Amino acid sequence: MNKEELRRVWERFTEKNDFMLNPDKSLVDMVIDGVLENEKKHGLMLCPCRLRDGTREKDLELICPCNFKAQSVWKDKGRCWCGLFVKRGE
């Protein structure tokens, strides 16, 4: 998958939801680059903003997009851990 394909996947993921991709294109590009690099290095599309512990079980929790609505940062700040997804209207 390349950068634009991943962006389109995430854009489709946000359709008809109460969240969207962050309008800060440079932040989104940085996260995409990190996710694709992690996929190349580790075989999983891991969030580049969170530290992996090297065990597959724990690393699976870091696959992007993660279950960000369960995180306190979503409730407190209206965004996922790394800011890739933000609440609409925020």
N, CA, C and O atoms as a Tinker XYZ file with bonds, in Angstrom:
   360  protein
     1  N      0.857000   -1.170000    0.000000    73     2
     2  CA     0.000000    0.000000    0.000000    64     1     3
     3  C      0.904000    1.234000    0.000000    63     2     4     5
     4  O      1.934000    1.264000    0.674000    81     3
     5  N      0.509000    2.230000   -0.753000    73     3     6
     6  CA     1.292000    3.461000   -0.752000    64     5     7
     7  C      0.566000    4.547000    0.059000    63     6     8     9
     8  O     -0.528000    4.332000    0.582000    81     7
     9  N      1.197000    5.692000    0.141000    73     7    10
    10  CA     0.714000    6.792000    0.979000    64     9    11
    11  C     -0.707000    7.237000    0.610000    63    10    12    13
    12  O     -1.560000    7.394000    1.484000    81    11
    13  N     -0.951000    7.437000   -0.674000    73    11    14
    14  CA    -2.270000    7.925000   -1.100000    64    13    15
    15  C     -3.348000    6.858000   -0.922000    63    14    16    17
    16  O     -4.493000    7.184000   -0.607000    81    15
    17  N     -2.997000    5.599000   -1.119000    73    15    18
    18  CA    -3.963000    4.519000   -0.898000    64    17    19
    19  C     -4.366000    4.459000    0.571000    63    18    20    21
    20  O     -5.543000    4.297000    0.890000    81    19
    21  N     -3.392000    4.588000    1.459000    73    19    22
    22  CA    -3.706000    4.555000    2.888000    64    21    23
    23  C     -4.549000    5.757000    3.288000    63    22    24    25
    24  O     -5.482000    5.624000    4.079000    81    23
    25  N     -4.230000    6.929000    2.748000    73    23    26
    26  CA    -5.047000    8.120000    3.032000    64    25    27
    27  C     -6.497000    7.870000    2.604000    63    26    28    29
    28  O     -7.423000    8.196000    3.347000    81    27
    29  N     -6.700000    7.298000    1.419000    73    27    30
    30  CA    -8.062000    7.029000    0.931000    64    29    31
    31  C     -8.776000    6.011000    1.820000    63    30    32    33
    32  O     -9.969000    6.153000    2.087000    81    31
    33  N     -8.055000    4.988000    2.280000    73    31    34
    34  CA    -8.648000    4.001000    3.193000    64    33    35
    35  C     -9.124000    4.698000    4.461000    63    34    36    37
    36  O    -10.244000    4.465000    4.917000    81    35
    37  N     -8.285000    5.543000    5.026000    73    35    38
    38  CA    -8.670000    6.244000    6.251000    64    37    39
    39  C     -9.801000    7.231000    6.003000    63    38    40    41
    40  O    -10.669000    7.396000    6.861000    81    39
    41  N     -9.811000    7.890000    4.848000    73    39    42
    42  CA   -10.919000    8.804000    4.532000    64    41    43
    43  C    -12.232000    8.037000    4.450000    63    42    44    45
    44  O    -13.257000    8.500000    4.950000    81    43
    45  N    -12.203000    6.853000    3.815000    73    43    46
    46  CA   -13.424000    6.031000    3.754000    64    45    47
    47  C    -13.831000    5.560000    5.147000    63    46    48    49
    48  O    -15.019000    5.489000    5.462000    81    47
    49  N    -12.840000    5.239000    5.978000    73    47    50
    50  CA   -13.102000    4.796000    7.348000    64    49    51
    51  C    -13.857000    5.873000    8.136000    63    50    52    53
    52  O    -14.673000    5.551000    9.000000    81    51
    53  N    -13.591000    7.127000    7.844000    73    51    54
    54  CA   -14.219000    8.211000    8.607000    64    53    55
    55  C    -15.596000    8.619000    8.079000    63    54    56    57
    56  O    -16.341000    9.321000    8.763000    81    55
    57  N    -15.933000    8.179000    6.866000    73    55    58
    58  CA   -17.230000    8.551000    6.295000    64    57    59
    59  C    -18.365000    8.111000    7.213000    63    58    60    61
    60  O    -18.350000    7.009000    7.761000    81    59
    61  N    -19.330000    8.980000    7.366000    73    59    62
    62  CA   -20.546000    8.686000    8.143000    64    61    63
    63  C    -20.246000    8.363000    9.607000    63    62    64    65
    64  O    -21.006000    7.641000   10.254000    81    63
    65  N    -19.156000    8.890000   10.121000    73    63    66
    66  CA   -18.817000    8.725000   11.530000    64    65    67
    67  C    -18.734000   10.102000   12.184000    63    66    68    69
    68  O    -18.778000   11.130000   11.508000    81    67
    69  N    -18.615000   10.102000   13.488000    73    67    70
    70  CA   -18.523000   11.364000   14.219000    64    69    71
    71  C    -17.074000   11.835000   14.330000    63    70    72    73
    72  O    -16.773000   12.716000   15.136000    81    71
    73  N    -16.179000   11.263000   13.537000    73    71    74
    74  CA   -14.782000   11.675000   13.522000    64    73    75
    75  C    -14.310000   11.786000   12.078000    63    74    76    77
    76  O    -14.946000   11.274000   11.156000    81    75
    77  N    -13.177000   12.468000   11.901000    73    75    78
    78  CA   -12.611000   12.685000   10.570000    64    77    79
    79  C    -11.094000   12.677000   10.686000    63    78    80    81
    80  O    -10.540000   12.704000   11.785000    81    79
    81  N    -10.432000   12.640000    9.528000    73    79    82
    82  CA    -8.986000   12.801000    9.537000    64    81    83
    83  C     -8.664000   14.218000    9.996000    63    82    84    85
    84  O     -9.396000   15.160000    9.694000    81    83
    85  N     -7.589000   14.355000   10.710000    73    83    86
    86  CA    -7.144000   15.666000   11.156000    64    85    87
    87  C     -6.940000   16.551000    9.926000    63    86    88    89
    88  O     -6.329000   16.109000    8.954000    81    87
    89  N     -7.433000   17.777000    9.947000    73    87    90
    90  CA    -7.251000   18.664000    8.789000    64    89    91
    91  C     -5.794000   19.114000    8.593000    63    90    92    93
    92  O     -5.466000   19.704000    7.564000    81    91
    93  N     -4.929000   18.842000    9.563000    73    91    94
    94  CA    -3.511000   19.181000    9.450000    64    93    95
    95  C     -2.828000   18.128000    8.569000    63    94    96    97
    96  O     -2.434000   17.065000    9.046000    81    95
    97  N     -2.696000   18.442000    7.279000    73    95    98
    98  CA    -2.156000   17.492000    6.304000    64    97    99
    99  C     -0.750000   17.026000    6.670000    63    98   100   101
   100  O     -0.415000   15.861000    6.459000    81    99
   101  N      0.071000   17.910000    7.212000    73    99   102
   102  CA     1.443000   17.510000    7.549000    64   101   103
   103  C      1.444000   16.482000    8.689000    63   102   104   105
   104  O      2.274000   15.573000    8.690000    81   103
   105  N      0.540000   16.611000    9.644000    73   103   106
   106  CA     0.438000   15.622000   10.719000    64   105   107
   107  C     -0.018000   14.280000   10.154000    63   106   108   109
   108  O      0.540000   13.237000   10.494000    81   107
   109  N     -1.028000   14.308000    9.294000    73   107   110
   110  CA    -1.535000   13.072000    8.685000    64   109   111
   111  C     -0.430000   12.404000    7.874000    63   110   112   113
   112  O     -0.249000   11.189000    7.953000    81   111
   113  N      0.311000   13.194000    7.093000    73   111   114
   114  CA     1.419000   12.642000    6.304000    64   113   115
   115  C      2.477000   12.006000    7.196000    63   114   116   117
   116  O      3.013000   10.950000    6.861000    81   115
   117  N      2.783000   12.633000    8.319000    73   115   118
   118  CA     3.776000   12.099000    9.248000    64   117   119
   119  C      3.313000   10.741000    9.799000    63   118   120   121
   120  O      4.100000    9.798000    9.881000    81   119
   121  N      2.045000   10.654000   10.170000    73   119   122
   122  CA     1.517000    9.393000   10.704000    64   121   123
   123  C      1.505000    8.322000    9.617000    63   122   124   125
   124  O      1.880000    7.177000    9.869000    81   123
   125  N      1.078000    8.686000    8.418000    73   123   126
   126  CA     1.081000    7.715000    7.311000    64   125   127
   127  C      2.488000    7.183000    7.083000    63   126   128   129
   128  O      2.681000    5.973000    6.960000    81   127
   129  N      3.468000    8.071000    7.025000    73   127   130
   130  CA     4.857000    7.641000    6.822000    64   129   131
   131  C      5.287000    6.667000    7.917000    63   130   132   133
   132  O      5.926000    5.653000    7.637000    81   131
   133  N      4.933000    6.980000    9.165000    73   131   134
   134  CA     5.308000    6.118000   10.282000    64   133   135
   135  C      4.617000    4.770000   10.244000    63   134   136   137
   136  O      5.239000    3.745000   10.524000    81   135
   137  N      3.343000    4.759000    9.901000    73   135   138
   138  CA     2.592000    3.502000    9.820000    64   137   139
   139  C      3.172000    2.621000    8.715000    63   138   140   141
   140  O      3.357000    1.419000    8.908000    81   139
   141  N      3.457000    3.215000    7.563000    73   139   142
   142  CA     4.010000    2.436000    6.453000    64   141   143
   143  C      5.414000    1.934000    6.775000    63   142   144   145
   144  O      5.780000    0.830000    6.373000    81   143
   145  N      6.193000    2.719000    7.485000    73   143   146
   146  CA     7.527000    2.282000    7.907000    64   145   147
   147  C      7.420000    1.112000    8.894000    63   146   148   149
   148  O      8.180000    0.148000    8.806000    81   147
   149  N      6.477000    1.206000    9.826000    73   147   150
   150  CA     6.269000    0.102000   10.771000    64   149   151
   151  C      5.810000   -1.162000   10.060000    63   150   152   153
   152  O      6.201000   -2.269000   10.432000    81   151
   153  N      4.983000   -0.994000    9.040000    73   151   154
   154  CA     4.546000   -2.170000    8.281000    64   153   155
   155  C      5.753000   -2.825000    7.602000    63   154   156   157
   156  O      5.876000   -4.050000    7.584000    81   155
   157  N      6.624000   -2.014000    7.056000    73   155   158
   158  CA     7.818000   -2.540000    6.388000    64   157   159
   159  C      8.742000   -3.237000    7.388000    63   158   160   161
   160  O      9.267000   -4.313000    7.102000    81   159
   161  N      8.941000   -2.632000    8.550000    73   159   162
   162  CA     9.871000   -3.166000    9.555000    64   161   163
   163  C      9.302000   -4.344000   10.335000    63   162   164   165
   164  O     10.006000   -5.320000   10.597000    81   163
   165  N      8.024000   -4.252000   10.706000    73   163   166
   166  CA     7.449000   -5.207000   11.654000    64   165   167
   167  C      6.314000   -6.061000   11.087000    63   166   168   169
   168  O      5.829000   -6.974000   11.755000    81   167
   169  N      5.893000   -5.766000    9.863000    73   167   170
   170  CA     4.833000   -6.554000    9.244000    64   169   171
   171  C      3.434000   -6.188000    9.713000    63   170   172   173
   172  O      2.465000   -6.856000    9.352000    81   171
   173  N      3.319000   -5.134000   10.514000    73   171   174
   174  CA     2.022000   -4.672000   11.019000    64   173   175
   175  C      1.938000   -3.163000   10.855000    63   174   176   177
   176  O      2.937000   -2.456000   10.985000    81   175
   177  N      0.742000   -2.680000   10.569000    73   175   178
   178  CA     0.539000   -1.236000   10.423000    64   177   179
   179  C      0.334000   -0.628000   11.814000    63   178   180   181
   180  O     -0.786000   -0.317000   12.219000    81   179
   181  N      1.436000   -0.472000   12.519000    73   179   182
   182  CA     1.401000    0.001000   13.904000    64   181   183
   183  C      1.436000    1.518000   13.976000    63   182   184   185
   184  O      2.056000    2.181000   13.144000    81   183
   185  N      0.766000    2.051000   14.976000    73   183   186
   186  CA     0.808000    3.480000   15.244000    64   185   187
   187  C      2.262000    3.874000   15.522000    63   186   188   189
   188  O      2.919000    3.253000   16.358000    81   187
   189  N      2.766000    4.890000   14.835000    73   187   190
   190  CA     4.147000    5.306000   15.059000    64   189   191
   191  C      4.322000    6.151000   16.315000    63   190   192   193
   192  O      5.450000    6.455000   16.702000    81   191
   193  N      3.241000    6.526000   16.942000    73   191   194
   194  CA     3.298000    7.442000   18.082000    64   193   195
   195  C      3.286000    6.707000   19.423000    63   194   196   197
   196  O      3.368000    7.332000   20.481000    81   195
   197  N      3.187000    5.399000   19.372000    73   195   198
   198  CA     3.138000    4.616000   20.607000    64   197   199
   199  C      4.236000    3.573000   20.573000    63   198   200   201
   200  O      4.576000    3.052000   19.511000    81   199
   201  N      4.785000    3.274000   21.725000    73   199   202
   202  CA     5.898000    2.332000   21.809000    64   201   203
   203  C      5.394000    0.903000   21.835000    63   202   204   205
   204  O      4.491000    0.555000   22.596000    81   203
   205  N      5.992000    0.089000   20.996000    73   203   206
   206  CA     5.654000   -1.325000   20.989000    64   205   207
   207  C      6.539000   -2.033000   21.991000    63   206   208   209
   208  O      7.632000   -1.562000   22.306000    81   207
   209  N      6.068000   -3.167000   22.495000    73   207   210
   210  CA     6.896000   -3.917000   23.446000    64   209   211
   211  C      7.516000   -5.146000   22.801000    63   210   212   213
   212  O      8.285000   -5.864000   23.440000    81   211
   213  N      7.184000   -5.393000   21.527000    73   211   214
   214  CA     7.813000   -6.491000   20.809000    64   213   215
   215  C      7.061000   -7.803000   20.858000    63   214   216   217
   216  O      7.408000   -8.739000   20.138000    81   215
   217  N      6.032000   -7.890000   21.699000    73   215   218
   218  CA     5.230000   -9.109000   21.708000    64   217   219
   219  C      4.042000   -8.907000   20.777000    63   218   220   221
   220  O      3.413000   -7.849000   20.777000    81   219
   221  N      3.749000   -9.911000   20.003000    73   219   222
   222  CA     2.680000   -9.788000   19.005000    64   221   223
   223  C      1.342000   -9.433000   19.660000    63   222   224   225
   224  O      0.590000   -8.611000   19.136000    81   223
   225  N      1.053000  -10.048000   20.792000    73   223   226
   226  CA    -0.219000   -9.789000   21.477000    64   225   227
   227  C     -0.375000   -8.306000   21.817000    63   226   228   229
   228  O     -1.422000   -7.719000   21.542000    81   227
   229  N      0.641000   -7.704000   22.403000    73   227   230
   230  CA     0.578000   -6.280000   22.774000    64   229   231
   231  C      0.652000   -5.384000   21.541000    63   230   232   233
   232  O     -0.029000   -4.361000   21.463000    81   231
   233  N      1.490000   -5.782000   20.576000    73   231   234
   234  CA     1.624000   -4.966000   19.368000    64   233   235
   235  C      0.316000   -4.885000   18.590000    63   234   236   237
   236  O      0.040000   -3.869000   17.952000    81   235
   237  N     -0.488000   -5.937000   18.634000    73   235   238
   238  CA    -1.771000   -5.915000   17.922000    64   237   239
   239  C     -2.688000   -4.810000   18.443000    63   238   240   241
   240  O     -3.565000   -4.342000   17.717000    81   239
   241  N     -2.496000   -4.393000   19.684000    73   239   242
   242  CA    -3.288000   -3.301000   20.251000    64   241   243
   243  C     -2.912000   -1.955000   19.632000    63   242   244   245
   244  O     -3.649000   -0.980000   19.775000    81   243
   245  N     -1.773000   -1.897000   18.947000    73   243   246
   246  CA    -1.272000   -0.649000   18.380000    64   245   247
   247  C     -1.529000   -0.523000   16.887000    63   246   248   249
   248  O     -1.065000    0.429000   16.260000    81   247
   249  N     -2.263000   -1.472000   16.307000    73   247   250
   250  CA    -2.555000   -1.386000   14.879000    64   249   251
   251  C     -3.404000   -0.146000   14.634000    63   250   252   253
   252  O     -4.369000    0.122000   15.349000    81   251
   253  N     -3.027000    0.590000   13.621000    73   251   254
   254  CA    -3.717000    1.833000   13.276000    64   253   255
   255  C     -4.764000    1.541000   12.209000    63   254   256   257
   256  O     -4.439000    0.906000   11.206000    81   255
   257  N     -5.992000    1.974000   12.384000    73   255   258
   258  CA    -6.472000    2.737000   13.532000    64   257   259
   259  C     -6.759000    1.835000   14.722000    63   258   260   261
   260  O     -7.307000    0.741000   14.590000    81   259
   261  N     -6.374000    2.326000   15.866000    73   259   262
   262  CA    -6.603000    1.594000   17.108000    64   261   263
   263  C     -8.042000    1.831000   17.580000    63   262   264   265
   264  O     -8.812000    2.517000   16.907000    81   263
   265  N     -8.391000    1.281000   18.699000    73   263   266
   266  CA    -9.712000    1.487000   19.285000    64   265   267
   267  C     -9.687000    2.812000   20.058000    63   266   268   269
   268  O     -9.808000    2.841000   21.282000    81   267
   269  N     -9.527000    3.895000   19.310000    73   267   270
   270  CA    -9.270000    5.195000   19.937000    64   269   271
   271  C    -10.438000    5.740000   20.740000    63   270   272   273
   272  O    -10.230000    6.555000   21.639000    81   271
   273  N    -11.647000    5.321000   20.447000    73   271   274
   274  CA   -12.781000    5.841000   21.208000    64   273   275
   275  C    -12.798000    5.323000   22.645000    63   274   276   277
   276  O    -13.507000    5.868000   23.491000    81   275
   277  N    -12.033000    4.291000   22.920000    73   275   278
   278  CA   -11.942000    3.760000   24.279000    64   277   279
   279  C    -10.867000    4.472000   25.097000    63   278   280   281
   280  O    -10.760000    4.248000   26.303000    81   279
   281  N    -10.079000    5.319000   24.459000    73   279   282
   282  CA    -8.980000    6.001000   25.148000    64   281   283
   283  C     -9.467000    7.261000   25.853000    63   282   284   285
   284  O    -10.394000    7.924000   25.389000    81   283
   285  N     -8.848000    7.576000   26.956000    73   283   286
   286  CA    -9.239000    8.785000   27.702000    64   285   287
   287  C     -8.939000   10.052000   26.895000    63   286   288   289
   288  O     -9.650000   11.047000   27.034000    81   287
   289  N     -7.915000   10.032000   26.070000    73   287   290
   290  CA    -7.584000   11.222000   25.281000    64   289   291
   291  C     -8.724000   11.553000   24.311000    63   290   292   293
   292  O     -8.940000   12.723000   23.995000    81   291
   293  N     -9.454000   10.535000   23.834000    73   291   294
   294  CA   -10.610000   10.785000   22.965000    64   293   295
   295  C    -11.687000   11.524000   23.749000    63   294   296   297
   296  O    -12.262000   12.499000   23.265000    81   295
   297  N    -11.952000   11.058000   24.949000    73   295   298
   298  CA   -12.980000   11.694000   25.774000    64   297   299
   299  C    -12.557000   13.090000   26.228000    63   298   300   301
   300  O    -13.379000   14.006000   26.264000    81   299
   301  N    -11.284000   13.255000   26.573000    73   299   302
   302  CA   -10.789000   14.520000   27.114000    64   301   303
   303  C    -10.465000   15.563000   26.053000    63   302   304   305
   304  O    -10.701000   16.754000   26.255000    81   303
   305  N     -9.914000   15.108000   24.905000    73   303   306
   306  CA    -9.410000   16.067000   23.918000    64   305   307
   307  C    -10.070000   15.949000   22.545000    63   306   308   309
   308  O     -9.815000   16.774000   21.666000    81   307
   309  N    -10.911000   14.939000   22.350000    73   307   310
   310  CA   -11.606000   14.807000   21.076000    64   309   311
   311  C    -10.721000   14.371000   19.926000    63   310   312   313
   312  O    -10.952000   14.740000   18.774000    81   311
   313  N     -9.711000   13.586000   20.245000    73   311   314
   314  CA    -8.819000   13.075000   19.205000    64   313   315
   315  C     -8.276000   11.722000   19.641000    63   314   316   317
   316  O     -8.356000   11.347000   20.811000    81   315
   317  N     -7.721000   10.997000   18.672000    73   315   318
   318  CA    -7.079000    9.735000   19.025000    64   317   319
   319  C     -5.704000   10.050000   19.621000    63   318   320   321
   320  O     -5.295000   11.208000   19.703000    81   319
   321  N     -5.015000    9.006000   20.027000    73   319   322
   322  CA    -3.723000    9.146000   20.709000    64   321   323
   323  C     -2.778000   10.074000   19.951000    63   322   324   325
   324  O     -2.206000   10.989000   20.545000    81   323
   325  N     -2.608000    9.852000   18.652000    73   323   326
   326  CA    -1.619000   10.618000   17.885000    64   325   327
   327  C     -2.226000   11.830000   17.187000    63   326   328   329
   328  O     -1.497000   12.629000   16.600000    81   327
   329  N     -3.535000   11.978000   17.239000    73   327   330
   330  CA    -4.182000   13.125000   16.601000    64   329   331
   331  C     -4.579000   12.882000   15.150000    63   330   332   333
   332  O     -5.024000   13.810000   14.475000    81   331
   333  N     -4.429000   11.661000   14.657000    73   331   334
   334  CA    -4.795000   11.353000   13.285000    64   333   335
   335  C     -6.286000   11.540000   13.064000    63   334   336   337
   336  O     -6.704000   12.093000   12.047000    81   335
   337  N     -7.081000   11.084000   14.007000    73   335   338
   338  CA    -8.532000   11.221000   13.925000    64   337   339
   339  C     -9.009000   12.210000   14.980000    63   338   340   341
   340  O     -8.565000   12.174000   16.128000    81   339
   341  N     -9.910000   13.084000   14.582000    73   339   342
   342  CA   -10.464000   14.090000   15.489000    64   341   343
   343  C    -11.982000   14.084000   15.376000    63   342   344   345
   344  O    -12.546000   13.733000   14.340000    81   343
   345  N    -12.622000   14.478000   16.458000    73   343   346
   346  CA   -14.075000   14.579000   16.432000    64   345   347
   347  C    -14.489000   15.639000   15.417000    63   346   348   349
   348  O    -13.847000   16.682000   15.293000    81   347
   349  N    -15.543000   15.363000   14.712000    73   347   350
   350  CA   -16.090000   16.374000   13.783000    64   349   351
   351  C    -16.589000   17.552000   14.598000    63   350   352   353
   352  O    -17.190000   17.387000   15.660000    81   351
   353  N    -16.331000   18.728000   14.088000    73   351   354
   354  CA   -16.796000   19.937000   14.751000    64   353   355
   355  C    -15.893000   20.412000   15.859000    63   354   356   357
   356  O    -16.209000   21.402000   16.519000    81   355
   357  N    -14.770000   19.738000   16.091000    73   355   358
   358  CA   -13.837000   20.151000   17.153000    64   357   359
   359  C    -12.873000   21.180000   16.611000    63   358   360
   360  O    -12.006000   21.658000   17.342000    81   359
